[in-house]
Amino acid sequence: MTRRRPTDPLQGTPSGEMEDASFFRFGHEGAQEVGFFPASDLLEVQGTDDAAMLARLVGLAVPRLSGPDGVARRLLAEHGTLAGVFAAAGRADDAWKPWPDALSVMLLVVHEARRRMQEAALRSQRLLASGPQLHAYLHTVMAHERVEQIRVLYVDKEQYLLKDVLMGQGTVDHAPVYPREVVRRGLELEAAGLILVHNHPSGNPAPSDSDVIMTERVIAAAAVFDMIVLDHVIVGGGRIFSLKAEGLL
């Protein structure tokens, strides 16, 4: 009789199974072992909770795994939300080491597909007229970053998105911004305006004094070339702070 491996009660999977799961790679000769779920099975995921969705992704990425539900619960417990799990997969730091490469690749592909669809939705209409879509996009790309990032969304004269540019990243509470670089990139894109965006890893999206001063400097530099700063948006703690909406721009 074959003896089963002991089970980890938190994961709900035989211990060692996750280590063995690295057999799966996209494009690997063993990939033909991955079965396809019937379309009806995939449709059942719609309307389910985050744990069920994540469990399905785990099962697709690591098809030999016997307990994807337990893995999904553990990942959500460690990283808080589905978006937090996606962000952790992208960082690939020590917290992600227990999980196989196939799972991180699957999550990164899904995350990137989501980001691209949201960006395409932004491009389809005037940027400031699509507040909820803009906020959803910014949450996807920035909400779970552990260091500050500065992004600039450049728009044309009708306020349609030209390009989202990552201008820089720094520490947990600071990222350098160079007004001349912001303006130079805008000139290259022939942008008529821009929206500054950065995140606060602390979770508090309220602007600091330096945030307000930096915004004023970018506005002054952009004005020399008839480029308008439409807003400065701060992402933090699942919330959005708009300097324009709050009368600070």
Solvent accessible surface area in square Angstrom, and as a share of the most:
residue,aa,sasa,rsa
1,M,241,1.08
2,T,126,0.73
3,R,221,0.81
4,R,176,0.64
5,R,119,0.43
6,P,105,0.66
7,T,76,0.44
8,D,41,0.21
9,P,127,0.80
10,L,102,0.51
11,Q,22,0.10
12,G,35,0.34
13,T,1,0.01
14,P,12,0.08
15,S,55,0.35
16,G,28,0.27
17,E,26,0.12
18,M,12,0.05
19,E,123,0.55
20,D,81,0.42
21,A,3,0.03
22,S,50,0.32
23,F,45,0.19
24,F,10,0.04
25,R,83,0.30
26,F,107,0.45
27,G,82,0.79
28,H,82,0.37
29,E,143,0.64
30,G,12,0.11
31,A,33,0.26
32,Q,147,0.65
33,E,97,0.43
34,V,33,0.19
35,G,50,0.48
36,F,205,0.85
37,F,72,0.30
38,P,81,0.51
39,A,73,0.56
40,S,73,0.47
41,D,41,0.21
42,L,81,0.40
43,L,111,0.55
44,E,114,0.51
45,V,16,0.09
46,Q,133,0.59
47,G,89,0.85
48,T,62,0.36
49,D,96,0.50
50,D,70,0.36
51,A,33,0.25
52,A,43,0.33
53,M,69,0.31
54,L,0,0.00
55,A,9,0.07
56,R,56,0.21
57,L,16,0.08
58,V,0,0.00
59,G,14,0.14
60,L,42,0.21
61,A,0,0.00
62,V,1,0.00
63,P,50,0.32
64,R,146,0.53
65,L,12,0.06
66,S,75,0.48
67,G,11,0.11
68,P,33,0.21
69,D,81,0.42
70,G,2,0.02
71,V,0,0.00
72,A,1,0.00
73,R,139,0.51
74,R,51,0.19
75,L,0,0.00
76,L,31,0.15
77,A,83,0.64
78,E,82,0.37
79,H,32,0.14
80,G,57,0.55
81,T,67,0.39
82,L,31,0.15
83,A,30,0.23
84,G,4,0.04
85,V,0,0.00
86,F,9,0.04
87,A,22,0.17
88,A,1,0.00
89,A,1,0.01
90,G,44,0.42
91,R,76,0.28
92,A,72,0.56
93,D,45,0.24
94,D,104,0.54
95,A,48,0.38
96,W,11,0.04
97,K,152,0.64
98,P,73,0.46
99,W,11,0.04
100,P,9,0.06
101,D,77,0.40
102,A,1,0.01
103,L,0,0.00
104,S,14,0.09
105,V,58,0.33
106,M,28,0.12
107,L,0,0.00
108,L,73,0.36
109,V,86,0.49
110,V,48,0.28
111,H,38,0.17
112,E,60,0.27
113,A,46,0.36
114,R,88,0.32
115,R,53,0.19
116,R,150,0.55
117,M,134,0.60
118,Q,34,0.15
119,E,24,0.11
120,A,59,0.46
121,A,31,0.24
122,L,0,0.00
123,R,99,0.36
124,S,80,0.52
125,Q,63,0.28
126,R,107,0.39
127,L,0,0.00
128,L,67,0.33
129,A,69,0.53
130,S,4,0.03
131,G,23,0.22
132,P,112,0.71
133,Q,68,0.30
134,L,9,0.04
135,H,68,0.31
136,A,42,0.33
137,Y,0,0.00
138,L,0,0.00
139,H,49,0.22
140,T,13,0.07
141,V,18,0.10
142,M,1,0.00
143,A,31,0.24
144,H,69,0.31
145,E,58,0.26
146,R,123,0.45
147,V,46,0.27
148,E,16,0.07
149,Q,14,0.06
150,I,4,0.02
151,R,33,0.12
152,V,0,0.00
153,L,0,0.00
154,Y,0,0.00
155,V,1,0.00
156,D,41,0.21
157,K,174,0.74
158,E,99,0.44
159,Q,37,0.17
160,Y,74,0.28
161,L,9,0.05
162,L,59,0.29
163,K,81,0.34
164,D,22,0.11
165,V,19,0.11
166,L,81,0.40
167,M,55,0.25
168,G,20,0.20
169,Q,104,0.46
170,G,27,0.26
171,T,75,0.43
172,V,97,0.56
173,D,109,0.57
174,H,110,0.49
175,A,8,0.06
176,P,54,0.34
177,V,28,0.16
178,Y,113,0.43
179,P,33,0.21
180,R,170,0.62
181,E,57,0.25
182,V,1,0.01
183,V,7,0.04
184,R,113,0.41
185,R,56,0.20
186,G,0,0.00
187,L,82,0.41
188,E,99,0.44
189,L,45,0.23
190,E,150,0.67
191,A,12,0.09
192,A,35,0.28
193,G,2,0.02
194,L,0,0.00
195,I,0,0.00
196,L,1,0.01
197,V,1,0.00
198,H,2,0.01
199,N,3,0.01
200,H,24,0.11
201,P,45,0.28
202,S,99,0.64
203,G,18,0.18
204,N,83,0.43
205,P,8,0.05
206,A,47,0.36
207,P,30,0.19
208,S,52,0.33
209,D,119,0.62
210,S,74,0.48
211,D,15,0.08
212,V,37,0.21
213,I,83,0.42
214,M,27,0.12
215,T,1,0.01
216,E,101,0.45
217,R,159,0.58
218,V,0,0.00
219,I,61,0.31
220,A,62,0.48
221,A,28,0.21
222,A,0,0.00
223,A,60,0.46
224,V,112,0.65
225,F,108,0.45
226,D,128,0.66
227,M,6,0.03
228,I,109,0.55
229,V,13,0.08
230,L,18,0.09
231,D,12,0.06
232,H,0,0.00
233,V,4,0.02
234,I,0,0.00
235,V,1,0.01
236,G,3,0.03
237,G,52,0.50
238,G,57,0.55
239,R,136,0.50
240,I,41,0.21
241,F,42,0.18
242,S,20,0.13
243,L,0,0.00
244,K,110,0.47
245,A,84,0.65
246,E,103,0.46
247,G,65,0.62
248,L,85,0.42
249,L,72,0.36
